[in-house]
Amino acid sequence: MKTSRLEAFSDGVLAIIITIMVLELDTPEGHDFESLWRTTGHGLLTYLLSFVYVGIYWSNHHHMFQLADRVTGGVLWANLSLLFVLSLFPFTTSWMEESDFAHTPVVVYGLNLMGAAVAYFVLQQTIIRGQGVDSRLRRAIGRDLKGRISPPLYLTGILCAQFVDPHGRAGVVIALACYVAGALMWVVPDRRIDRAVRELGSPD
């Protein structure tokens, strides 16, 4: 099976996820910036963070499949697992915003980020195993430093939100800083796949 159908389906699901998230934003009752911030301020910020993460996964997913020449049953199920975890973002984003960043919703949001990172790693490794010892994708990703840093960063945020200053806000602030740092790290363009496609060529 070629990758085009899987990519088209994944693109559609991710577009729906983003649409659902933006529909969760409340419309201000007033017509000034104060009303916008009071009604939608936190929602816009959490939406922006989740939008960036979904965009990161869409971009990386697209680049990864530039070096995949076929889709196996394992790849199909690994891809569905990734889409399932990403489809939870509208719920975890909305809960975190509506709770005014309470400890448990911030922890659950971090678990969502962790789950997405694990699901993406599983998909990546499933493709690599299918390609064998001469895997083009393995050669492209190299040491995958960003992929190694992300889970500990999310775990730090989860633990801080749960155990640091449980009756105050310090742990939540540290957790959110970890989540934002993870997004900023991945927003920086990663040229590994592009370079590999230029050097190795894209599969037919």
SELUMVO-982023 format. One line per field, with one value per residue: residue number from 1; residue in one letter; x, y, z of N, C-alpha, C in turn. Coordinates in Angstrom, 1 decimal. Example, Ala and Ser with C-alpha at 12.3 -4.5 7.8 and 13.67 -1.06 7.14 Angstrom:
2
i: (1:2);
aa: (A:S);
n.px: (13.2:12.8);
n.py: (-5.7:-2.2);
n.pz: (7.8:7.1);
ca.px: (12.3:13.7);
ca.py: (-4.5:-1.1);
ca.pz: (7.8:7.1);
c.px: (13.2:12.9);
c.py: (-3.3:0.0);
c.pz: (7.8:7.9);
This chain:
204
i: (1:2:3:4:5:6:7:8:9:10:11:12:13:14:15:16:17:18:19:20:21:22:23:24:25:26:27:28:29:30:31:32:33:34:35:36:37:38:39:40:41:42:43:44:45:46:47:48:49:50:51:52:53:54:55:56:57:58:59:60:61:62:63:64:65:66:67:68:69:70:71:72:73:74:75:76:77:78:79:80:81:82:83:84:85:86:87:88:89:90:91:92:93:94:95:96:97:98:99:100:101:102:103:104:105:106:107:108:109:110:111:112:113:114:115:116:117:118:119:120:121:122:123:124:125:126:127:128:129:130:131:132:133:134:135:136:137:138:139:140:141:142:143:144:145:146:147:148:149:150:151:152:153:154:155:156:157:158:159:160:161:162:163:164:165:166:167:168:169:170:171:172:173:174:175:176:177:178:179:180:181:182:183:184:185:186:187:188:189:190:191:192:193:194:195:196:197:198:199:200:201:202:203:204);
aa: (M:K:T:S:R:L:E:A:F:S:D:G:V:L:A:I:I:I:T:I:M:V:L:E:L:D:T:P:E:G:H:D:F:E:S:L:W:R:T:T:G:H:G:L:L:T:Y:L:L:S:F:V:Y:V:G:I:Y:W:S:N:H:H:H:M:F:Q:L:A:D:R:V:T:G:G:V:L:W:A:N:L:S:L:L:F:V:L:S:L:F:P:F:T:T:S:W:M:E:E:S:D:F:A:H:T:P:V:V:V:Y:G:L:N:L:M:G:A:A:V:A:Y:F:V:L:Q:Q:T:I:I:R:G:Q:G:V:D:S:R:L:R:R:A:I:G:R:D:L:K:G:R:I:S:P:P:L:Y:L:T:G:I:L:C:A:Q:F:V:D:P:H:G:R:A:G:V:V:I:A:L:A:C:Y:V:A:G:A:L:M:W:V:V:P:D:R:R:I:D:R:A:V:R:E:L:G:S:P:D);
n.px: (0.8:0.6:1.7:0.1:-2.7:-2.8:-1.5:-3.3:-5.6:-4.7:-4.0:-6.6:-7.8:-6.2:-6.8:-9.5:-9.2:-7.9:-9.9:-12.0:-10.8:-10.6:-13.3:-14.0:-13.4:-14.6:-16.9:-16.4:-18.5:-18.5:-17.2:-14.5:-10.9:-10.5:-12.8:-12.3:-10.0:-10.8:-12.8:-11.8:-9.1:-7.2:-8.1:-7.3:-4.5:-4.0:-5.1:-3.4:-1.0:-1.6:-2.3:0.2:1.5:0.0:0.5:3.2:3.4:2.0:3.7:6.1:5.2:4.5:7.1:8.4:7.1:7.9:10.1:9.2:8.3:6.2:3.2:2.5:0.5:1.2:2.2:-0.1:-1.8:-0.1:-0.1:-2.8:-2.9:-1.4:-3.0:-5.2:-4.3:-3.6:-6.1:-7.2:-6.4:-8.2:-10.0:-8.3:-7.1:-9.2:-10.2:-8.1:-8.0:-10.6:-10.5:-8.9:-6.2:-5.8:-4.3:-4.6:-5.8:-3.7:-1.7:-2.9:-2.9:-0.2:0.3:-1.0:0.6:2.9:1.9:1.5:4.1:5.2:3.6:4.2:6.9:6.7:5.4:7.4:9.5:8.3:8.1:10.8:11.6:10.3:11.6:14.1:17.6:18.9:17.6:16.2:15.0:16.0:18.7:18.3:17.2:19.1:20.8:18.6:18.1:16.2:13.9:14.7:15.0:12.4:10.4:11.5:11.3:8.5:7.8:9.0:7.4:4.9:5.4:6.1:3.7:2.1:3.3:4.8:4.4:1.6:-0.7:-0.5:0.6:3.1:4.1:2.4:3.1:5.7:5.4:3.9:5.8:7.6:6.1:5.7:8.4:9.1:7.5:8.6:11.2:10.7:9.6:11.6:13.1:13.7:16.1:16.8:15.3:14.7:17.2:18.0:16.2:17.0:19.6:19.2:17.0:13.5:11.2:9.6);
n.py: (-1.2:2.2:5.3:7.6:7.5:7.1:9.4:11.4:10.8:11.2:13.9:15.0:14.2:15.6:18.3:18.4:18.1:20.6:22.3:21.7:22.5:25.3:25.9:25.6:28.0:30.8:33.3:36.8:38.9:41.6:44.4:45.1:45.1:44.4:42.9:40.8:39.6:39.0:37.1:35.3:35.2:33.3:31.0:31.5:31.4:28.8:27.4:28.3:27.1:24.4:24.3:24.8:22.5:20.4:21.3:20.9:18.0:17.4:18.5:17.0:14.4:14.6:15.0:12.6:10.6:11.1:9.6:7.1:4.2:2.4:1.2:-0.8:-3.2:-2.8:-0.2:1.2:0.8:1.9:4.5:5.1:5.0:7.2:9.3:8.9:9.7:12.4:13.3:13.8:16.2:18.5:18.0:17.9:20.4:22.2:21.5:22.2:24.9:25.8:25.1:27.0:26.4:24.4:21.9:19.1:19.0:20.2:18.3:16.2:17.2:17.3:14.5:13.9:15.1:13.6:11.1:11.5:11.9:9.4:7.8:8.8:8.1:5.3:4.9:5.9:4.0:1.7:2.1:2.2:-0.4:-1.8:-1.1:-2.2:-3.1:-1.2:1.2:4.1:6.1:5.8:6.5:9.2:10.4:10.1:10.7:11.7:13.9:15.8:14.2:12.6:14.4:15.5:13.7:13.5:16.2:16.7:14.9:16.1:18.4:17.3:16.0:18.2:19.8:18.1:17.6:19.7:22.5:22.0:23.3:25.8:27.8:27.5:25.0:24.5:26.6:26.0:23.6:24.4:26.0:24.1:22.7:24.7:25.1:22.7:22.9:25.2:24.2:22.3:23.9:25.2:24.9:21.7:20.2:17.7:15.6:16.8:17.2:14.5:13.6:15.1:14.0:11.2:10.8:10.8:8.1:6.3);
n.pz: (0.0:-0.9:0.5:0.2:0.7:3.5:4.4:3.4:4.9:7.5:7.4:7.1:9.6:11.4:10.7:11.4:14.2:14.9:14.1:15.9:18.3:17.9:17.8:20.4:21.7:23.5:22.5:23.0:25.0:25.0:23.0:23.0:23.7:26.3:27.0:25.3:26.3:28.9:28.5:26.6:26.7:28.2:26.9:24.3:24.5:25.4:23.2:21.2:22.1:21.9:19.2:18.0:18.8:17.5:14.9:14.7:14.9:12.6:10.6:11.1:10.7:7.9:6.8:7.7:6.3:3.8:3.4:3.6:1.9:1.7:3.2:5.9:7.8:10.5:10.5:9.8:12.1:14.1:13.2:13.5:16.3:17.0:15.9:17.5:20.1:19.5:18.9:21.4:22.2:21.9:24.1:26.4:26.2:26.4:29.0:30.7:30.3:31.1:33.7:34.8:34.8:36.8:39.0:38.3:35.6:34.3:34.6:33.3:30.7:30.2:30.2:27.9:26.0:26.5:25.8:23.0:22.1:22.6:21.0:18.5:18.4:18.4:15.9:14.2:14.7:13.9:11.1:10.5:11.2:9.3:7.0:7.3:7.7:6.2:6.5:5.3:6.8:9.4:8.9:8.3:10.7:12.6:15.6:16.9:18.8:19.7:20.0:22.0:24.1:24.6:26.0:28.8:29.4:29.3:31.3:33.5:33.7:34.3:36.8:38.3:38.2:39.7:42.2:43.1:45.1:45.9:46.8:45.8:43.0:41.8:40.9:38.7:37.1:36.5:35.1:32.9:31.7:31.0:29.0:27.1:26.4:25.2:22.9:21.7:21.2:19.2:17.2:15.9:12.8:11.5:9.7:9.0:7.6:5.2:4.2:3.9:2.0:-0.2:-0.5:-0.6:-2.2:-2.8:-2.2:-4.8);
ca.px: (0.0:1.3:1.5:-0.7:-4.0:-2.6:-1.2:-4.5:-6.5:-4.1:-4.2:-8.0:-8.1:-5.5:-7.5:-10.7:-8.7:-7.7:-11.2:-12.7:-10.2:-11.0:-14.7:-14.1:-13.2:-15.8:-17.0:-16.6:-19.8:-18.2:-16.6:-13.2:-9.9:-10.7:-13.7:-11.7:-9.0:-11.5:-13.6:-11.1:-7.6:-6.6:-8.4:-6.5:-3.2:-4.0:-5.4:-2.1:0.0:-2.0:-2.2:1.6:1.9:-0.6:1.2:4.5:3.2:1.6:4.9:7.0:4.5:4.7:8.5:8.7:6.5:8.7:11.1:8.5:7.9:5.0:2.5:2.2:-0.5:1.7:2.3:-1.5:-2.2:0.7:-0.5:-4.1:-2.7:-0.9:-4.1:-6.1:-3.7:-3.7:-7.5:-7.6:-6.0:-9.3:-10.5:-7.4:-6.8:-10.4:-10.3:-7.0:-8.3:-11.8:-10.2:-8.0:-4.9:-5.8:-3.2:-4.9:-5.9:-2.3:-1.1:-3.5:-2.4:1.2:0.2:-1.4:1.8:3.8:1.4:1.7:5.5:5.4:2.9:5.0:8.2:6.4:5.2:8.7:10.2:7.6:8.5:12.2:11.7:9.8:12.6:15.2:18.9:19.3:16.5:16.5:14.5:17.0:19.8:17.9:16.9:20.4:20.6:17.2:18.3:15.0:13.1:15.2:14.8:11.0:9.7:11.9:10.7:7.1:7.7:9.3:6.2:3.8:5.7:6.0:2.3:1.4:3.9:5.5:3.5:0.2:-1.8:-0.2:0.7:4.4:4.3:1.7:3.8:6.9:4.9:3.5:7.0:8.2:5.4:6.1:9.8:9.0:7.0:9.6:12.3:10.3:9.2:12.8:13.1:14.6:16.4:17.4:14.6:14.9:18.6:18.1:15.5:17.9:20.7:18.9:15.9:12.2:10.8:8.6);
ca.py: (0.0:3.5:6.2:8.7:7.4:7.3:10.8:12.2:10.5:11.8:15.3:15.3:14.1:16.8:19.5:18.4:18.4:22.0:23.0:21.5:23.3:26.7:26.1:25.6:29.3:31.6:34.7:37.8:39.6:43.0:44.7:45.7:44.1:43.9:41.8:39.6:39.0:38.5:36.0:34.3:35.3:32.0:30.1:31.8:31.0:27.3:27.0:28.6:26.1:23.1:24.4:24.6:21.0:19.7:21.7:20.2:16.6:17.4:18.7:15.9:13.3:14.8:14.7:11.2:9.7:11.4:8.6:5.8:3.8:1.6:1.2:-2.1:-3.2:-2.3:1.2:1.7:0.8:2.8:5.8:5.4:5.3:8.6:10.1:8.8:10.5:13.8:13.7:14.1:17.6:19.4:17.8:18.3:21.8:22.8:21.3:23.0:26.4:26.0:24.9:28.0:25.8:23.6:21.0:17.8:19.2:20.5:17.0:15.4:17.8:16.8:13.1:13.9:15.4:12.4:10.0:11.8:11.7:7.9:7.2:9.1:7.3:3.9:4.9:6.0:2.8:0.7:2.3:1.8:-1.9:-2.3:-0.7:-3.1:-2.6:0.0:2.1:5.5:7.0:5.7:7.3:10.6:11.0:10.1:10.5:12.2:14.6:16.4:13.2:12.1:15.4:15.8:13.0:14.0:17.6:16.6:14.2:17.1:19.2:16.5:15.8:19.5:20.1:17.2:17.5:21.0:23.5:21.4:24.3:27.0:27.9:27.4:23.8:24.6:27.5:25.3:22.6:25.1:26.4:22.9:22.4:25.7:24.9:21.6:23.4:26.1:23.4:21.7:24.9:25.5:24.0:20.5:20.0:16.3:14.8:17.5:16.9:13.1:13.5:15.6:13.1:9.8:10.8:10.4:6.9:6.5);
ca.pz: (0.0:-0.9:1.7:-0.1:1.4:4.9:4.6:3.2:6.0:8.7:7.2:7.4:11.0:12.1:10.4:12.3:15.6:15.0:14.0:17.1:19.3:17.8:18.1:21.9:22.2:23.8:21.9:24.0:25.0:24.7:21.7:23.2:24.0:27.7:27.0:24.6:27.2:30.0:28.1:25.7:26.9:28.5:25.9:23.1:24.8:25.4:21.8:20.5:22.4:21.3:17.7:17.6:18.9:16.4:13.7:14.8:14.5:11.1:9.8:11.2:10.0:6.5:6.5:7.9:5.2:2.5:3.4:3.7:0.5:1.7:4.5:6.4:8.8:11.7:10.3:9.9:13.5:14.8:12.8:14.2:17.7:17.1:15.7:18.7:21.2:19.1:19.0:22.8:22.5:22.2:25.4:27.5:26.1:27.0:30.5:31.3:30.2:31.9:35.1:35.2:35.0:38.0:38.9:37.6:34.2:33.7:34.6:32.2:29.4:30.1:29.9:26.5:25.3:26.6:25.0:21.6:21.8:22.6:19.8:17.3:18.4:18.0:14.5:13.6:14.8:13.0:9.7:10.4:11.2:8.0:6.0:7.4:8.2:5.4:6.6:5.0:7.9:10.5:8.6:8.3:12.0:13.3:17.1:17.3:20.0:20.1:20.4:23.3:25.2:24.8:27.1:30.1:29.6:29.6:32.6:34.5:33.9:34.9:38.2:39.0:38.4:40.6:43.5:43.6:45.6:45.6:47.2:45.1:41.5:41.3:40.2:37.5:36.2:36.0:34.2:31.6:31.1:30.3:27.8:26.1:26.0:24.3:21.6:21.1:20.7:17.9:16.2:15.2:11.7:11.5:8.2:8.7:6.6:3.9:3.7:3.5:0.8:-1.3:-0.7:-0.9:-3.1:-2.3:-2.8:-5.9);
c.px: (0.9:0.9:0.5:-2.1:-3.9:-2.3:-2.5:-5.5:-6.0:-4.3:-5.6:-8.3:-7.4:-6.2:-8.8:-10.3:-8.6:-9.0:-12.0:-12.1:-10.6:-12.4:-15.0:-13.9:-14.5:-15.8:-17.2:-18.0:-19.6:-17.6:-15.2:-12.2:-10.0:-11.7:-13.1:-10.7:-9.8:-12.3:-12.8:-9.6:-6.9:-6.9:-7.6:-5.1:-3.1:-4.2:-4.1:-1.1:-0.4:-2.0:-0.8:2.0:1.3:0.1:2.6:4.4:2.8:2.9:5.9:6.5:4.7:6.1:8.9:8.3:7.1:9.7:10.5:8.0:6.6:4.4:2.1:1.0:0.0:1.8:0.9:-2.0:-1.4:0.3:-1.9:-3.9:-2.2:-2.1:-5.1:-5.6:-3.9:-5.2:-8.0:-7.2:-7.2:-9.9:-9.6:-7.1:-8.0:-10.5:-9.3:-7.4:-9.5:-11.5:-9.3:-6.7:-4.8:-4.7:-3.5:-5.1:-4.6:-1.5:-1.6:-3.0:-1.0:1.2:-0.2:-0.2:2.8:3.3:1.6:3.2:5.8:4.8:3.7:6.3:7.8:6.1:6.5:9.5:9.6:8.0:9.9:12.4:11.3:10.8:13.9:16.5:19.4:18.3:16.9:16.1:15.5:18.2:19.5:17.8:18.2:20.1:19.3:17.2:17.0:14.0:13.4:14.9:13.3:10.4:10.2:11.4:9.3:6.9:8.0:8.1:5.1:4.1:5.6:4.5:1.6:2.0:4.5:4.4:2.0:-0.9:-1.5:-0.1:2.1:4.6:3.6:2.5:5.1:6.5:4.6:4.8:7.7:7.5:5.6:7.5:9.9:8.5:8.0:10.8:12.0:9.9:10.4:12.9:14.1:14.8:16.8:16.7:14.8:16.2:18.7:17.3:16.3:19.0:20.3:17.8:14.7:11.8:9.7:7.2);
c.py: (1.2:4.3:7.3:8.7:7.7:8.8:11.7:12.0:11.3:13.3:15.8:15.3:15.3:18.1:19.5:18.7:19.9:22.8:22.9:22.4:24.8:26.9:26.1:27.0:30.1:32.9:35.7:38.5:41.0:43.1:45.4:44.7:43.6:42.8:40.5:38.9:38.3:37.2:34.9:34.3:34.0:31.0:30.2:31.2:29.5:26.8:27.2:27.5:24.7:23.1:24.2:23.1:20.2:20.0:21.0:18.7:16.5:17.5:17.6:14.6:13.4:14.4:13.3:10.4:10.1:10.3:7.2:5.4:2.9:1.6:-0.3:-2.0:-2.6:-0.8:1.8:1.8:1.8:4.3:6.1:5.6:6.7:9.5:10.1:9.8:12.0:14.2:14.1:15.6:18.6:19.3:18.3:19.8:22.6:22.7:22.1:24.4:26.6:25.9:26.0:27.4:25.1:22.5:19.7:18.0:19.5:19.2:16.2:15.9:17.3:15.3:13.0:14.2:14.2:11.3:10.2:11.5:10.2:7.3:7.6:8.3:5.8:3.9:5.0:4.7:1.7:0.9:1.9:0.3:-2.4:-2.1:-1.6:-2.4:-1.4:1.1:3.6:6.5:7.0:6.6:8.8:11.2:11.0:9.8:10.9:12.9:15.2:15.4:12.6:13.1:15.6:15.1:13.4:15.4:17.5:15.9:15.2:18.0:18.5:16.3:17.1:19.9:19.3:17.4:18.8:22.0:23.1:22.4:25.6:26.9:27.6:26.1:23.8:25.5:26.8:24.3:23.3:25.6:25.3:22.6:23.4:25.5:23.8:22.1:24.3:25.3:22.8:22.6:25.2:24.5:22.9:20.1:18.6:15.6:15.5:17.2:15.4:12.9:14.0:14.6:11.7:9.7:10.3:9.1:7.1:6.1);
c.pz: (0.0:0.3:1.5:0.7:2.9:5.2:4.5:4.4:7.3:8.6:7.6:8.9:11.8:11.9:11.2:13.7:15.8:14.9:15.3:18.2:19.2:18.1:19.6:22.5:22.4:23.0:23.0:23.9:24.7:23.4:21.9:23.6:25.4:27.7:26.3:25.5:28.4:29.7:27.4:25.9:27.1:27.4:24.6:23.3:24.8:24.0:21.0:20.8:21.8:19.8:17.3:17.7:17.8:15.0:13.6:14.4:13.1:10.3:9.9:10.6:8.5:6.1:6.6:6.8:3.8:2.3:3.6:2.3:0.5:3.1:4.8:7.4:10.1:11.6:10.4:11.3:14.3:14.5:13.5:15.6:17.9:16.9:16.9:19.8:20.8:19.2:20.4:23.1:22.7:23.6:26.5:27.4:26.8:28.5:31.2:31.4:31.1:33.4:35.7:35.6:36.4:37.8:38.1:36.1:33.6:33.6:33.4:30.8:29.2:29.7:28.4:25.6:25.3:25.7:23.5:21.2:21.7:21.4:18.6:17.2:17.9:16.5:13.7:13.6:14.0:11.6:9.6:10.4:9.9:6.9:6.1:7.8:7.4:5.4:6.3:6.1:9.0:10.2:8.7:9.7:12.9:14.8:17.6:18.6:20.6:20.7:21.7:24.5:25.6:25.9:28.5:30.4:30.0:31.0:33.7:34.8:34.6:36.4:38.9:39.2:39.5:42.0:44.0:43.9:45.3:45.9:46.6:43.6:41.0:40.5:38.8:36.5:35.6:34.9:32.8:30.9:30.4:29.0:26.7:25.6:25.0:22.9:20.9:20.5:19.3:16.8:15.3:14.1:11.8:10.1:8.0:7.6:5.2:3.3:3.2:2.2:-0.4:-1.6:-1.2:-2.0:-2.4:-2.9:-3.8:-5.3);
